[in-house]
Amino acid sequence: MKWRLTRRFLVSIVLIVGLIVVMNTLLLIALLFIQSYKKTATSPEAVEVTATRFSDEIIVKNGKPTITNRGQKILEENHAWVQILNKEGKEVAAYQTPASLPTSYSPVEIVQMYKYKEVNGKTTVFVGEAENLSYFFGIEDPKLMRVVYNFNFDQISYIFTKLFLVFLVADLLIATLVGFLFGSRLTKPMYKLIEGIHRLKHQDYEKISVKGGPYREVFENMNDLSTTLKSVETERKKLDQMRNEWIGNVSHDLKTPLASIQGYAELLQEDVTDEERLTYTQIIEQKSLYMRDLLNDLNLTTKLQSGTFPLQKEKVLLSSFVRECVIDVLNDPIYQTCSIIFEAESETLSATLDSNLFKRALLNFIYNALIHNSENTDIQINLSTGYPQEHENYFSEKLSTDFATIQIIDFGKGIPVDEQPFLFNRYYRGTNTKDTQGSGLGMAIAQDIIQAHDGVVYIKSKEGEGTTISIILPLQ
């Protein structure tokens, strides 16, 4: 995987550079080809063509040459001159020739006149033929120069091909070296990223060291993902542990009544008195009802969690509703001597509730305050508008008086700080519940009920001072 990335990047760089070299070469050839056909009036090629074609402007009549008017005009426009010679090299006609120009030439002098600048350093001379005559066509231009090359086309083609291959190989080698160095630096962080992904795959959430560069944000996001996955994994393990503990508790809670039912059923098969038979059947009924309630709790918490439980809502006066719950608790012979004080800020506060369901949630909090504290613990229940100031930090913005708060306050032994975050977990049972029956679903069900009514519930507790449970509900 490591070398595969580098190899792909390197091949891409080499192909790109090779393509650029080929395109530049083709462009150069095209430009040279176009330039070979591009001629201007002052270019050497154009002047030579003019000199060669000037033979058309020379007319011979009765053996005497003359220059046409058009030819004279061409000479004047190009600052040129012409000297016409016969076969013996003697001048027979001339136009605008320099005064120092000879009037007779030997064959050698004619060659020298063509090849070399025999007139002056500014004049270039061309040679042409017109019928049986020859002529010198001279043009005075210091920027104009004629150079004679002798070359072999095959040799030029071979040299050009060889140079092209040399430059191509050199460019590819340079591109390979640069691509390798650049690619190694660019793809090296990718190896760490891939390695980090493999570690995540095997649940290794170690963070990757972050350095500068184009991948810095990628590594930071990768580390954030590692942190999130590690947190999720930790929570999952805690949840699994609590679930296993809860299953163990529920199994124990079911085994105990089942064992009692089985034992008393076996006793009923023996000869027993009517009084004993009545006692045994009452115990069996009690245990079976407990098992039924436990299964109902399991069914209720599942439906509340999934949002499939149908609520039978109706408008309820909160003061009357809470007062009835307090009376129900005090009518229980077990708690009739307990001290429960209820105070309502207003008797007209109303909310839309499922009375039976919400009563279960409220009674759960009240019974918990009674069961998990000593018998002489005072309980105070308050009903007010707005929200309690001690929970102000829970809200991003202050709530209006369209909300009501029900507070269950006990002045008992309080709840340990390390247990408070888990009180509403479905699989949690506190350390002070070892000697009490229950499945550990009561608090979770109570919270689900309140949330189903668009409310929230918070707990504030301090060991040795007591616990305050605040239920905040939207008003009608």
C-alpha positions as CSV (number, residue, x, y, z in Angstrom):
1,M,0.0,0.0,0.0
2,K,2.8,2.4,0.9
3,W,4.7,2.1,-2.4
4,R,1.5,1.8,-4.4
5,L,0.6,5.4,-3.6
6,T,4.1,6.7,-4.3
7,R,4.2,4.7,-7.6
8,R,0.9,6.1,-8.8
9,F,1.8,9.6,-7.9
10,L,5.2,9.2,-9.6
11,V,3.7,7.8,-12.8
12,S,1.3,10.6,-12.9
13,I,4.1,13.2,-12.7
14,V,6.2,11.5,-15.3
15,L,3.3,11.2,-17.7
16,I,2.4,14.8,-17.3
17,V,6.0,16.0,-17.9
18,G,6.4,13.7,-20.9
19,L,3.1,15.0,-22.4
20,I,4.3,18.6,-21.9
21,V,7.7,17.8,-23.6
22,V,5.9,16.2,-26.6
23,M,3.5,19.1,-26.9
24,N,6.2,21.7,-26.7
25,T,8.2,19.9,-29.3
26,L,5.2,19.6,-31.7
27,L,4.5,23.3,-31.1
28,L,8.1,24.2,-31.9
29,I,8.0,22.2,-35.1
30,A,4.7,23.9,-36.1
31,L,6.2,27.3,-35.4
32,L,9.3,26.6,-37.5
33,F,7.1,25.2,-40.3
34,I,4.9,28.3,-40.2
35,Q,7.9,30.6,-40.1
36,S,9.4,29.0,-43.2
37,Y,6.3,30.2,-45.1
38,K,6.1,33.6,-43.4
39,K,7.9,36.2,-45.5
40,T,7.9,40.0,-45.3
41,A,9.2,42.6,-47.7
42,T,12.4,43.1,-45.7
43,S,13.1,39.4,-44.9
44,P,16.0,37.7,-46.6
45,E,13.7,35.3,-48.3
46,A,11.5,38.0,-49.8
47,V,14.5,40.0,-51.1
48,E,16.0,36.9,-52.7
49,V,12.7,36.1,-54.4
50,T,12.4,39.7,-55.6
51,A,16.0,39.5,-57.1
52,T,15.3,36.2,-58.8
53,R,12.0,37.3,-60.3
54,F,13.4,40.6,-61.4
55,S,14.3,38.9,-64.7
56,D,10.7,39.4,-65.6
57,E,11.3,43.2,-65.5
58,I,14.2,43.0,-68.0
59,I,13.2,43.3,-71.7
60,V,15.6,42.7,-74.5
61,K,14.8,44.4,-77.8
62,N,17.2,44.3,-80.8
63,G,19.9,42.9,-78.4
64,K,19.6,45.8,-76.1
65,P,18.2,45.2,-72.6
66,T,15.9,47.7,-70.8
67,I,14.2,47.8,-67.5
68,T,10.4,48.2,-67.3
69,N,8.8,51.0,-65.4
70,R,7.5,48.5,-62.8
71,G,11.1,47.2,-62.4
72,Q,12.4,50.7,-61.8
73,K,9.7,51.2,-59.2
74,I,10.7,48.0,-57.4
75,L,14.4,49.1,-57.3
76,E,13.4,52.5,-56.0
77,E,11.2,51.1,-53.2
78,N,13.8,48.7,-52.1
79,H,16.8,51.1,-52.4
80,A,18.3,48.6,-54.8
81,W,20.2,48.6,-58.0
82,V,20.7,46.3,-61.0
83,Q,23.7,45.8,-63.4
84,I,23.1,43.7,-66.5
85,L,26.1,41.8,-68.0
86,N,26.6,40.0,-71.3
87,K,28.3,36.6,-71.7
88,E,31.7,38.3,-71.6
89,G,30.9,39.8,-68.2
90,K,30.7,43.3,-69.5
91,E,28.0,45.8,-68.5
92,V,25.3,46.4,-71.1
93,A,22.8,48.2,-68.9
94,A,22.4,49.5,-65.4
95,Y,20.1,51.3,-63.1
96,Q,21.0,53.2,-59.8
97,T,24.3,51.4,-59.6
98,P,27.0,52.9,-57.3
99,A,29.7,54.9,-59.1
100,S,32.5,52.6,-57.8
101,L,30.9,49.5,-59.3
102,P,33.1,47.9,-62.0
103,T,31.7,47.6,-65.6
104,S,33.5,44.4,-66.5
105,Y,33.9,41.1,-64.5
106,S,35.8,37.9,-64.9
107,P,34.1,34.6,-63.9
108,V,36.0,34.6,-60.6
109,E,35.0,38.2,-59.9
110,I,31.3,37.3,-60.6
111,V,31.5,34.5,-58.0
112,Q,33.2,36.7,-55.5
113,M,30.6,39.4,-56.1
114,Y,27.8,36.9,-55.2
115,K,29.4,35.2,-52.3
116,Y,31.1,38.1,-50.6
117,K,30.3,41.7,-50.1
118,E,32.6,43.2,-52.7
119,V,30.7,46.5,-53.0
120,N,30.6,47.6,-49.3
121,G,29.7,46.2,-46.0
122,K,26.1,47.4,-46.2
123,T,25.2,46.0,-49.7
124,T,24.1,42.4,-50.4
125,V,24.3,41.2,-54.0
126,F,22.2,38.6,-55.7
127,V,22.7,37.1,-59.2
128,G,20.1,36.3,-61.7
129,E,19.6,35.5,-65.4
130,A,17.4,37.1,-68.1
131,E,17.4,35.4,-71.5
132,N,21.1,35.2,-72.5
133,L,22.2,37.9,-70.0
134,S,23.1,37.8,-66.3
135,Y,22.6,40.5,-63.8
136,F,23.6,41.7,-60.3
137,F,20.8,42.7,-58.1
138,G,22.1,44.8,-55.2
139,I,20.3,46.1,-52.1
140,E,21.8,48.3,-49.5
141,D,20.5,47.3,-46.0
142,P,22.8,46.9,-43.0
143,K,20.3,44.6,-41.4
144,L,20.2,42.2,-44.4
145,M,22.8,39.4,-44.5
146,R,23.1,36.4,-46.7
147,V,24.7,33.3,-45.2
148,V,25.3,30.2,-47.3
149,Y,24.8,26.9,-45.5
150,N,25.7,23.4,-46.8
151,F,24.0,20.6,-45.0
152,N,22.7,17.1,-45.3
153,F,19.0,16.7,-44.6
154,D,19.3,13.1,-43.3
155,Q,22.1,14.2,-41.0
156,I,20.0,17.1,-39.7
157,S,17.0,14.8,-39.2
158,Y,19.3,12.3,-37.3
159,I,20.7,15.1,-35.0
160,F,17.3,16.5,-34.4
161,T,15.9,13.1,-33.4
162,K,18.9,12.4,-31.2
163,L,18.6,15.7,-29.4
164,F,14.9,15.2,-29.0
165,L,15.4,11.8,-27.4
166,V,18.2,13.2,-25.2
167,F,16.1,16.0,-23.9
168,L,13.1,13.8,-23.5
169,V,15.1,11.3,-21.4
170,A,16.7,14.0,-19.4
171,D,13.3,15.7,-18.7
172,L,11.8,12.3,-17.7
173,L,14.7,11.6,-15.3
174,I,14.4,15.0,-13.8
175,A,10.6,14.6,-13.5
176,T,11.1,11.2,-11.9
177,L,13.5,12.5,-9.3
178,V,11.4,15.6,-8.5
179,G,8.2,13.5,-8.5
180,F,9.8,10.9,-6.2
181,L,11.0,13.5,-3.7
182,F,7.8,15.6,-3.9
183,G,5.6,12.5,-3.9
184,S,7.4,10.9,-0.9
185,R,6.9,14.1,1.1
186,L,3.3,14.5,-0.1
187,T,2.2,10.8,0.4
188,K,4.1,10.2,3.6
189,P,1.3,11.6,5.8
190,M,-1.2,9.4,3.9
191,Y,0.6,6.3,5.3
192,K,0.1,7.5,8.8
193,L,-3.6,8.3,8.0
194,I,-4.1,4.8,6.6
195,E,-2.3,3.3,9.6
196,G,-4.6,5.3,11.9
197,I,-7.7,4.0,10.0
198,H,-6.4,0.4,10.4
199,R,-5.9,1.0,14.1
200,L,-9.5,2.3,14.4
201,K,-10.6,-0.8,12.7
202,H,-9.0,-2.9,15.4
203,Q,-10.4,-0.5,18.2
204,D,-7.1,1.2,18.8
205,Y,-8.0,4.8,19.4
206,E,-4.5,6.2,19.8
207,K,-4.2,9.8,18.4
208,I,-2.0,10.6,15.5
209,S,0.7,13.3,15.9
210,V,-0.4,16.4,14.1
211,K,2.1,18.5,12.1
212,G,1.8,21.4,9.7
213,G,1.0,20.8,6.0
214,P,-2.0,20.3,3.7
215,Y,-3.2,17.3,5.8
216,R,-3.3,19.0,9.2
217,E,-7.1,19.4,9.2
218,V,-7.5,15.8,8.1
219,F,-5.4,14.6,11.0
220,E,-7.2,16.8,13.5
221,N,-10.6,15.5,12.3
222,M,-9.2,12.0,12.5
223,N,-8.1,12.6,16.1
224,D,-11.6,14.0,16.9
225,L,-13.1,10.8,15.4
226,S,-10.8,8.7,17.6
227,T,-11.8,10.6,20.7
228,T,-15.5,10.2,19.8
229,L,-15.2,6.5,19.1
230,K,-13.2,6.0,22.3
231,S,-15.9,7.8,24.2
232,V,-18.6,5.8,22.5
233,E,-16.7,2.5,23.2
234,T,-16.3,3.4,26.8
235,E,-20.0,4.3,27.1
236,R,-20.9,1.1,25.3
237,K,-18.8,-1.0,27.8
238,K,-20.5,0.8,30.7
239,L,-23.9,0.2,29.2
240,D,-23.1,-3.5,28.6
241,Q,-21.9,-3.8,32.2
242,M,-25.0,-2.1,33.6
243,R,-27.2,-4.2,31.3
244,N,-25.6,-7.4,32.5
245,E,-26.0,-6.3,36.1
246,W,-29.6,-5.4,35.4
247,I,-30.3,-8.7,33.7
248,G,-28.7,-10.4,36.7
249,N,-30.9,-8.4,39.1
250,V,-34.1,-9.0,37.1
251,S,-33.2,-12.7,36.9
252,H,-32.7,-12.7,40.6
253,D,-36.0,-10.8,41.2
254,L,-37.8,-13.4,39.0
255,K,-36.1,-16.4,40.5
256,T,-37.0,-15.5,44.0
257,P,-40.7,-15.3,43.6
258,L,-40.7,-18.3,41.2
259,A,-38.9,-20.3,43.9
260,S,-41.5,-19.2,46.5
261,I,-44.4,-20.0,44.1
262,Q,-42.9,-23.4,43.4
263,G,-42.2,-24.1,47.1
264,Y,-45.6,-23.2,48.3
265,A,-47.3,-25.0,45.4
266,E,-45.5,-28.2,46.5
267,L,-46.7,-27.6,50.1
268,L,-50.2,-27.3,48.9
269,Q,-50.0,-30.8,47.5
270,E,-49.5,-32.1,51.1
271,D,-52.0,-32.3,53.9
272,V,-52.2,-28.8,55.3
273,T,-54.8,-27.0,57.3
274,D,-57.2,-24.5,55.7
275,E,-55.4,-21.6,57.4
276,E,-52.0,-22.7,56.0
277,R,-53.6,-23.2,52.6
278,L,-55.0,-19.7,52.6
279,T,-51.6,-18.3,53.7
280,Y,-49.8,-20.2,51.0
281,T,-52.2,-19.1,48.2
282,Q,-51.9,-15.4,49.4
283,I,-48.1,-15.7,49.1
284,I,-48.3,-17.2,45.7
285,E,-50.6,-14.5,44.5
286,Q,-48.3,-11.8,46.0
287,K,-45.3,-13.2,44.2
288,S,-47.2,-13.6,40.9
289,L,-48.4,-9.9,41.1
290,Y,-44.8,-8.8,41.7
291,M,-43.7,-10.7,38.6
292,R,-46.5,-9.2,36.6
293,D,-45.5,-5.7,37.7
294,L,-41.9,-6.4,36.7
295,L,-42.8,-7.5,33.2
296,N,-45.2,-4.6,32.9
297,D,-42.3,-2.3,33.8
298,L,-40.1,-3.9,31.1
299,N,-42.9,-3.4,28.5
300,L,-43.5,0.2,29.6
301,T,-39.9,1.3,29.5
302,T,-39.5,-0.2,26.0
303,K,-42.5,1.6,24.6
304,L,-41.6,4.9,26.3
305,Q,-38.1,4.7,24.9
306,S,-39.4,4.0,21.4
307,G,-42.2,6.6,21.6
308,T,-44.9,4.1,20.8
309,F,-46.8,4.3,24.1
310,P,-50.2,6.1,23.6
311,L,-50.8,9.0,26.1
312,Q,-54.3,9.7,27.3
313,K,-53.8,13.4,27.9
314,E,-56.3,15.7,29.6
315,K,-56.3,19.1,31.2
316,V,-55.3,18.8,34.9
317,L,-55.1,21.3,37.7
318,L,-51.6,20.7,39.1
319,S,-52.3,21.8,42.7
320,S,-55.1,19.3,43.0
321,F,-53.2,16.6,41.2
322,V,-50.1,16.8,43.4
323,R,-52.3,17.1,46.5
324,E,-54.1,13.9,45.6
325,C,-50.7,12.1,45.1
326,V,-49.6,13.2,48.6
327,I,-52.8,12.0,50.1
328,D,-52.5,8.6,48.5
329,V,-49.0,8.2,50.0
330,L,-50.2,9.3,53.4
331,N,-53.2,6.9,53.3
332,D,-50.7,4.0,52.9
333,P,-50.4,2.5,56.5
334,I,-46.7,2.2,56.0
335,Y,-46.2,6.0,55.5
336,Q,-49.1,7.5,57.4
337,T,-46.8,8.8,60.1
338,C,-44.4,10.4,57.7
339,S,-44.0,14.2,57.4
340,I,-44.9,15.5,53.9
341,I,-45.6,19.2,53.4
342,F,-47.1,20.5,50.2
343,E,-47.2,24.2,49.2
344,A,-48.6,25.6,46.0
345,E,-47.8,29.1,44.7
346,S,-51.0,29.1,42.7
347,E,-54.2,27.0,42.6
348,T,-54.9,27.7,39.0
349,L,-51.9,26.3,37.3
350,S,-52.9,23.6,34.8
351,A,-51.2,21.3,32.3
352,T,-52.1,18.6,29.8
353,L,-51.2,15.3,31.3
354,D,-51.8,11.6,31.2
355,S,-53.0,11.5,34.8
356,N,-52.3,7.8,35.5
357,L,-48.9,7.8,33.8
358,F,-47.7,11.1,35.3
359,K,-49.0,10.0,38.8
360,R,-46.7,7.0,38.6
361,A,-43.7,9.2,37.9
362,L,-44.5,11.6,40.7
363,L,-45.2,8.8,43.2
364,N,-41.9,7.1,42.2
365,F,-40.0,10.2,43.3
366,I,-42.0,10.6,46.5
367,Y,-41.6,6.9,47.5
368,N,-37.9,7.0,46.7
369,A,-37.5,9.9,49.1
370,L,-39.3,7.9,51.8
371,I,-37.8,4.5,51.2
372,H,-34.2,5.5,50.9
373,N,-34.1,7.8,54.0
374,S,-34.8,7.3,57.7
375,E,-38.4,7.3,59.0
376,N,-38.2,10.7,60.5
377,T,-37.0,12.4,57.3
378,D,-39.1,15.4,56.4
379,I,-40.4,15.7,52.8
380,Q,-41.5,19.0,51.2
381,I,-43.2,19.3,47.9
382,N,-43.5,22.7,46.2
383,L,-45.5,23.8,43.1
384,S,-44.4,27.1,41.5
385,T,-44.2,28.9,38.2
386,G,-41.0,29.4,36.1
387,Y,-38.0,27.3,36.9
388,P,-35.8,27.0,40.0
389,Q,-32.8,29.3,40.1
390,E,-30.4,26.5,41.2
391,H,-31.0,24.9,37.8
392,E,-30.4,28.1,35.8
393,N,-27.2,26.6,34.3
394,Y,-29.2,23.9,32.5
395,F,-30.8,26.4,30.2
396,S,-29.3,28.2,27.3
397,E,-31.9,31.0,27.8
398,K,-34.3,31.7,30.6
399,L,-37.7,30.1,30.5
400,S,-40.9,32.2,30.8
401,T,-43.6,31.7,33.3
402,D,-45.4,29.4,30.9
403,F,-43.6,26.7,32.8
404,A,-44.4,25.2,36.2
405,T,-42.0,23.4,38.5
406,I,-42.8,20.6,40.9
407,Q,-40.0,20.1,43.5
408,I,-39.7,17.0,45.8
409,I,-37.3,18.0,48.6
410,D,-36.1,15.6,51.2
411,F,-33.7,16.5,54.1
412,G,-32.2,13.0,54.2
413,K,-28.8,11.4,53.6
414,G,-28.4,12.5,50.0
415,I,-26.9,10.7,47.0
416,P,-23.1,10.2,46.4
417,V,-21.8,12.5,43.6
418,D,-20.4,9.7,41.6
419,E,-23.8,8.0,41.4
420,Q,-25.8,11.1,40.4
421,P,-25.0,10.9,36.6
422,F,-26.4,7.4,36.4
423,L,-29.7,7.7,38.4
424,F,-31.8,7.8,35.3
425,N,-30.1,5.0,33.5
426,R,-32.4,2.0,32.9
427,Y,-29.9,-0.5,34.2
428,Y,-28.7,1.3,37.3
429,R,-29.4,0.6,40.9
430,G,-27.7,2.8,43.5
431,T,-25.6,1.5,46.4
432,N,-28.3,2.3,48.9
433,T,-30.9,0.1,47.2
434,K,-29.4,-3.3,48.1
435,D,-31.9,-4.0,50.8
436,T,-34.9,-2.9,48.8
437,Q,-36.9,-4.7,46.1
438,G,-37.1,-3.3,42.5
439,S,-35.9,-3.8,39.0
440,G,-34.0,-0.5,38.7
441,L,-36.5,0.8,36.1
442,G,-38.4,3.2,38.3
443,M,-36.3,6.4,37.8
444,A,-35.8,5.7,34.1
445,I,-39.5,5.2,33.5
446,A,-40.3,8.4,35.5
447,Q,-37.9,10.4,33.3
448,D,-39.3,8.9,30.1
449,I,-42.9,9.8,31.3
450,I,-41.9,13.4,32.0
451,Q,-40.1,13.7,28.7
452,A,-43.1,12.3,26.9
453,H,-45.0,15.3,28.4
454,D,-42.4,17.7,26.9
455,G,-40.9,18.2,30.4
456,V,-37.5,17.9,32.0
457,V,-36.3,16.5,35.4
458,Y,-33.2,17.4,37.3
459,I,-31.6,16.2,40.5
460,K,-29.6,18.2,43.0
461,S,-28.2,16.3,45.9
462,K,-25.5,16.6,48.6
463,E,-24.6,13.8,51.0
464,G,-25.7,14.6,54.5
465,E,-28.1,17.4,53.5
466,G,-30.7,15.8,51.2
467,T,-32.0,15.6,47.6
468,T,-34.1,17.9,45.5
469,I,-35.8,16.6,42.4
470,S,-37.2,19.3,40.0
471,I,-39.8,18.5,37.4
472,I,-40.4,21.3,34.9
473,L,-43.6,21.2,32.8
474,P,-45.1,23.4,30.1
475,L,-48.4,25.0,31.3
476,Q,-51.7,24.7,29.6
